[in-house]
């Protein structure tokens, strides 16, 4: 269901409704919604592919699946947007494109589990029904996307800052990361 900005404007008058998660991918939507709701109404993006543009247009964050895998990187992207560091936000976003594409595929929950098993020691790679385990090729694609992300020389200092290091072709979370 698509709640249009005019409807959100009326809903924003209800004290218990403080915001919306927008899954439309429409990067003009934050402007239109803010005109109807005012600036205090929270607008979160539910489409990771357009989250950067959504935030630059006035959005206030993203409900993100990739944040389960790279929480500090995603938080830093959101912080950079909020603080007006748009070049830094674009750089972080650009570097996560490959992994984000895998997370947005039809097999997203399985891809997320595969990535989590790679970055979190002890995280179970298996899935429960009704999901079925991903193919070996899909798991390799997730591992390769993580390795590509963390092997990028420009990203190395950023990856270390976020608490992730690449070891022996596999990505792992540092023990001291939070």
DRENBA-228982 format. One record per residue (C-alpha): residue in one letter; x, y negated, z. Coordinates in steps of 0.25 Angstrom, whole numbers, plus 2048, in hexadecimal, padded with zeros to 3 digits. Layout:
BEGIN
AXYZ...
***
This chain:
BEGIN
X800800800X8057F27FCX8027E7806X8027DB7FEX8087CE804X7FA7C8806X7F67D480EX8027D3816X8007C5819X7F27C881FX7F87D4826X8047CB82CX7F97C4834X7F77D083CX8017CF848X8047DE848X8087DE839X8167D8839X81C7DD82CX81B7E7820X8247F1819X8237EE80AX8267FA801X8227F37F4X8307F07EFX82B7E37ECX8377D97EFX82E7CD7EDX8247D27F8X82B7CC804X8297BE7FEX81B7C07FCX8187C7809X81F7BC811X8167B280AX80A7B980FX80F7BE81DX8197B3821X8287B6824X8267BD831X81F7C982BX8297D482AX82C7DA81CX8337E781BX8377EE80EX8347FC80DX83B7FE7FFX84A7FF801X84D7FC7F3X8477EE7F4X84A7EC802X8567E2800X84D7D97F6X8417DA7FFX8497D580BX8507CA802X8417C67FFX83E7C580EX83C7D3812X8417D6820X8467E481FX8447F2819X83F7FF81EX84A808819X84D816817X85B814814X85D80D822X85C81B828X86981E821X870811821X86A80982CX8757FF82EX8767FC81FX8677FA81EX8667F182AX8727E9825X86B7E7818X85E7E281FX8677D9828X86E7D381CX8617D0816X85C7CA822X8687C2824X8697BD816X8757C5812X86F7C9805X87C7CD7FEX87F7D6809X8717DC809X8727DE7FAX87F7E57FCX87A7EF806X86E7F17FEX8757F47F1X87E7FE7F8X8738067FDX86B8077EFX8708157ECX86C81B7FAX85F8137FAX85B8197EDX85C8277F2X8548237FEX84981D7F6X84782A7EEX83C8337EFX84583C7F8X847830802X84583780FX84E84280BX858839806X858831813X85983E81BX865842812X86C834814X869835823X870842824X87C83C81EX87D830826X879835834X88084183AX87684B83EX86A846836X862851830X863852821X85785B820X84985681EX83B85B823X82F85F81BX82885A813X83685480EX84085D807X84E85C808X8558547FDX85D85B7F2X86C85C7F3X86D8517E8X8658487EFX86D8497FCX87A8477F4X87483B7EEX8718357FCX87F839801X8858337F4X87D8267F6X882825804X890827801X89081D7F5X88A8137FEX895815809X8A08177FFX89F80A7F9X8AB8027FDX8A37F57FFX8997FD808X8A3803811X8A47F881AX8957F681AX89380581CX89D805828X8967F982EX88980182DX88F80D834X890817828X89C81D823X89F827817X8A783381BX8AA83F811X89F83C807X89483B812X88E830819X88E830828X889826832X89482283CX89282684AX89281884FX887813846X87A80F84B
***
